[in-house]
């Protein structure tokens, strides 16, 4: 009962409600989601079950892909369709201007998160401050946009596919796109299509999820190469002792003992293997 489930969150519910529904329907002790989706968004949410929650950070660090809908001419206080309109414009952007502005987002940059976000200030989420009328801006954060493609245009909107690093707010992309063009914009729809190596096409709605769909911790990291240890190395690794003279490239690895039993994950740096997580 330790592993991961791929859930499809529908529009209108919170990620936490999705977690509680699955937890209750499958009578699970411990469930956590590996990346929040806003209530207006839909798509893939990876759920960690029981001991798999120890491995959550590896998925929280992974890149993600989305299909986004952006509406031009209005800015909102939340940067999406859930918020109140704070600015409007009669300007109808040209396709050429939209495409050029989107092209400028590709690559590394610093992004300002929305005022309504789960980022914290003095231990309190920013959205709680914003609901009380206090808008707190956090310092810009590093993001990387790997690609923006499949752009389609309508009179006053566009849709696109975006592949981005962790921590990227697609609402901020919509806001900044409107600012670049000079007409204002907000995010009107969002679907998370992938996270790491997992796709929303594999995800099930809460009522269709069953425990037979559980992905083992070992299988969840099939994109990692293996390292097999001898008995002495196994004992040291399991006790958190670093293993020297490991002839592997710097990276994360699945670690196995001398009998090919999966132990957990490790990281190699300069020929030294260090424990990251034990099963």
Secondary structure in CASP SS format (residue, H / E / C, confidence):
PFRMAT SS
TARGET T0000
AUTHOR 0000-0000-0000
METHOD secondary structure of the structure
MODEL  1
X C 1.00
X C 1.00
X E 1.00
X E 1.00
X E 1.00
X E 1.00
X E 1.00
X E 1.00
X E 1.00
X C 1.00
X C 1.00
X C 1.00
X C 1.00
X C 1.00
X H 1.00
X H 1.00
X H 1.00
X H 1.00
X H 1.00
X H 1.00
X H 1.00
X H 1.00
X H 1.00
X H 1.00
X H 1.00
X C 1.00
X C 1.00
X C 1.00
X C 1.00
X C 1.00
X E 1.00
X E 1.00
X E 1.00
X C 1.00
X C 1.00
X C 1.00
X C 1.00
X C 1.00
X C 1.00
X C 1.00
X C 1.00
X E 1.00
X E 1.00
X E 1.00
X E 1.00
X E 1.00
X E 1.00
X E 1.00
X E 1.00
X H 1.00
X H 1.00
X H 1.00
X H 1.00
X H 1.00
X H 1.00
X H 1.00
X H 1.00
X H 1.00
X H 1.00
X H 1.00
X C 1.00
X C 1.00
X C 1.00
X E 1.00
X E 1.00
X E 1.00
X E 1.00
X E 1.00
X E 1.00
X E 1.00
X E 1.00
X E 1.00
X C 1.00
X E 1.00
X E 1.00
X E 1.00
X C 1.00
X C 1.00
X C 1.00
X E 1.00
X C 1.00
X C 1.00
X C 1.00
X C 1.00
X E 1.00
X E 1.00
X E 1.00
X E 1.00
X C 1.00
X C 1.00
X C 1.00
X C 1.00
X C 1.00
X C 1.00
X H 1.00
X H 1.00
X H 1.00
X H 1.00
X H 1.00
X H 1.00
X H 1.00
X H 1.00
X H 1.00
X H 1.00
X H 1.00
X C 1.00
X E 1.00
X E 1.00
X E 1.00
X E 1.00
X E 1.00
X C 1.00
X C 1.00
X C 1.00
X C 1.00
X C 1.00
X C 1.00
X C 1.00
X C 1.00
X E 1.00
X E 1.00
X C 1.00
X C 1.00
X E 1.00
X E 1.00
X H 1.00
X H 1.00
X H 1.00
X H 1.00
X H 1.00
X H 1.00
X C 1.00
X C 1.00
X C 1.00
X C 1.00
X C 1.00
X C 1.00
X C 1.00
X C 1.00
X C 1.00
X E 1.00
X E 1.00
X E 1.00
X E 1.00
X E 1.00
X E 1.00
X E 1.00
X E 1.00
X E 1.00
X E 1.00
X E 1.00
X E 1.00
X E 1.00
X C 1.00
X C 1.00
X C 1.00
X E 1.00
X E 1.00
X E 1.00
X E 1.00
X E 1.00
X E 1.00
X E 1.00
X E 1.00
X C 1.00
X C 1.00
X C 1.00
X C 1.00
X C 1.00
X H 1.00
X H 1.00
X H 1.00
X H 1.00
X H 1.00
X H 1.00
X H 1.00
X H 1.00
X H 1.00
X H 1.00
X H 1.00
X H 1.00
X C 1.00
X C 1.00
X C 1.00
X E 1.00
X E 1.00
X E 1.00
X E 1.00
X E 1.00
X E 1.00
X E 1.00
X E 1.00
X E 1.00
X E 1.00
X E 1.00
X C 1.00
X C 1.00
X E 1.00
X E 1.00
X H 1.00
X H 1.00
X H 1.00
X C 1.00
X E 1.00
X C 1.00
X H 1.00
X H 1.00
X H 1.00
X C 1.00
X C 1.00
X H 1.00
X H 1.00
X H 1.00
X C 1.00
X E 1.00
X C 1.00
X H 1.00
X H 1.00
X H 1.00
X H 1.00
X C 1.00
X C 1.00
X C 1.00
X C 1.00
X E 1.00
X E 1.00
X E 1.00
X E 1.00
X C 1.00
X C 1.00
X H 1.00
X H 1.00
X H 1.00
X H 1.00
X H 1.00
X H 1.00
X H 1.00
X H 1.00
X C 1.00
X C 1.00
X C 1.00
X C 1.00
X E 1.00
X C 1.00
X C 1.00
X C 1.00
X C 1.00
X C 1.00
X C 1.00
X C 1.00
X E 1.00
X E 1.00
X E 1.00
X E 1.00
X E 1.00
X E 1.00
X C 1.00
X C 1.00
X C 1.00
X C 1.00
X C 1.00
X E 1.00
X E 1.00
X E 1.00
X E 1.00
X E 1.00
X E 1.00
X E 1.00
X E 1.00
X C 1.00
X C 1.00
X E 1.00
X E 1.00
X E 1.00
X E 1.00
X E 1.00
X E 1.00
X E 1.00
X C 1.00
END
